[in-house]
Amino acid sequence: MTFIYVMFQVTLSVVMTAAGVLIAALGDFSFDLFGYSMAFISVFFQTMYLVLVERSGAEDGLTSVEIMFYNSFLSLPFLMFLIIATGEFPNSLSILLAKSYSFPFLVILVLSLVMGIVLNYTMFLCTIVNSALTTTIVGVLKGVGSTTLGFVLLGGVQVHALNVTGLVINTAGGVWYSYAKYQQRRSKTVKQITDLEAHRK
């Protein structure tokens, strides 16, 4: 497989993933402009975030643990400002103190902290080892599982043919992207082996 063909596959798979999102959105009959605006803003900032993580790892040679440390340290002032500005600080502190004697609450709190650390570590590691785009597509595949569980367990969304079609197209695009990246990596390995053998002769 040529490099151009593989890159064409990667591009088409990303377009297919985006098309799946748009088709699923067309099936959302409870359209909320504010909700979609917040979703687009979130996607934009997550994209910028992953690109910066990729550049930090590639250019500065930072490990995922170092990036996690800097991320947490630099985010703390902004988070504190938001907590104080929204007035959540007194309520959250009083709830934390009231529930701190409850064993189930403490177990759930510790599990949430551990899962958050593992999630961020694996996301940073995936971004450094692969790319921001790969991490985003893997996130799409994770999102399919979350969305399906949300349909079943949480309700609140009417399951419609457009939702399901968009989800299937989105998933197919993610799987296609994974396959194209696998082919790209395999062709690079074969080329390196061929170049090495030619150099030995």
N, C-alpha and C positions, 0 to 999 in steps of 0.2 A: 504494500500500500504506500502510495506516495504521501508526502507530508501535506501537500495541498488538498488531497482527497480527504485526509483525516481532519484537517482544519475545517473543511467544508462541512463534514459530518458534525463536528463540534458546534459550528455556527448554527446549522439547521436544528440540532437538538436543543440549543438554548432558545431559539425562536419557537420551537414546538412547546417547550416548557412555559414560555410566556403566553403563548396562544391558549394553552390549557387554563392558565389563570384568568385570562380575559373571558373565556367561554364560561367558566365557573361563576365569574362575577355577573355575567348576563343572567344567570339563573337565580341570582339573589334578589328576590322580589321585595325584601324589606330593605331596600337601598337607603343608606344613610350617608349623606354627603360628608358630615363631620367624621364619621367612622372611616370612610374611604380616604379622606384627607389625612387622617392620623396614620392610616396604614401606609400610604405612599410616603409620608414623611419618615416613618419608621424604616421602610425599605431603603430609602435614600441614605439615611444615617448609618444603617447597618452595612450597606455597601461601602461607604466611605471608611467605616470602622475596619472592615476586613481588609480593604486595600492598604490602609495604614499599618495594620498588623503584619501583612505580607511584606511591605517595604521595610518595616522595623526589623523583621527577621532576616530578610535578604541583605539589606544594606548595612545594618548595624551589627549583624551577627548575634542578635539577642535570642535566647532560648524562650520557649513558651512560658516557663516559670518566671523569668525576668519580665517578660511582657505582661504577664498577669499581675506581678507586683507593681509595676509602673502604672498599669491601667487602674488598679484599685486605689493606689495612692493619689493619682491625679484626678480620679473621679470623685473622691471623697468630699472636697469642698463644694462641688456642684450639687452633689446629692444632699449635703447638709443644707445648702441654700434652699433647695426645692422642698425639703421636709419642713423647714421653718416657714418658708413663704406660703405654703399651702395650709399651714396650721395643723399638720398631722403629728408633729412632734409630741405635744402633751398627751394626745389620745393614744398614740402608739406606745409611749413610755408607760402610761398607766395600765394599758392592757398587758404589756409585757410583765410588769411587776405583779399584776393580779394573777396571771396564769403561770408565773415562774415556779409555783409549787405543784403544778400539775405534771405528773410523770409523762402521760401521753403527749402533752404539749411540748415538753422538752425533747422527747424522742423525735417528734415531727420537725421541730426547729433544727435539731442537729442533723437529721437526714436531709432537710432542705439545704442547709449550709454545705454539707458534703456533696450533694448532687450539683449544687451551683458551682462549686470548685471544679468538680470533674467535668461538667459541661463546658466551662470556660477553658479549662486546660486542653481538652480534646479539640475544641474549636480552634484555639490558637495553634495547636500542634498540626492540625489538618491544614490550616492556612499556610503555615511556614513550610511544611513538607510538600504540599501540592500548590494550590493557588487560591486566591480569594474567590474566583469563579467556581472552582471545584467545591469549596466549602459551601458556597451558596446553593449549588445544585444538590449536594448531599443534604443540606438543610431542607430543600424542597421535598426530597424523599422522606425525610423525618416528618415534615409538615403533613404529608399525605396520611401517615399513621395517626398523627394528632387530630387531623380533620375528621378522619373516619371514626375514631373513638369519640370525638365531640358530637358527631351526628348521632351515634348510638347511645352514649351515656348522658350527654348534657341536653340534647334537644334544642329547642328554640329556633332551629333553622328548618325550613321546609325542604325536604329532599326532593329534588326535581331532576328531570332528565338532563338539563343543562349543567347542573352541579356535578352530577356523576360523570357526564361526558368530559367536562373540563378537568375533573380529577384524574380520569383515566389518561387523557392526553398529556396532562402535566406529569404523571408518573412515567408514561412511555418516554417522554422527552428526557426525564432524569436518568432512566435506565439506558437510553441511547447515548446520552452524554458519557455515562460511566464506561460503556463499551467502547466509545470512540477514544476516550482518554487511555483506556487499557491498550487499544490497538496502537495508539501513538507511542506509548511507552515501550511496547513490545518492538515496534519498528525501530525505535532509537537503539534498543539493546542489540538487535540483529545487526544494525549498521555499525555499531561500535565493535562487535565481534568480527565482522567482515573487515573493517578498517585495521583492526589489530592483526588479523591473519595476513592481510596484504602487506602490512608493515614488516612482519617477520620474514616474508619472502624477499 
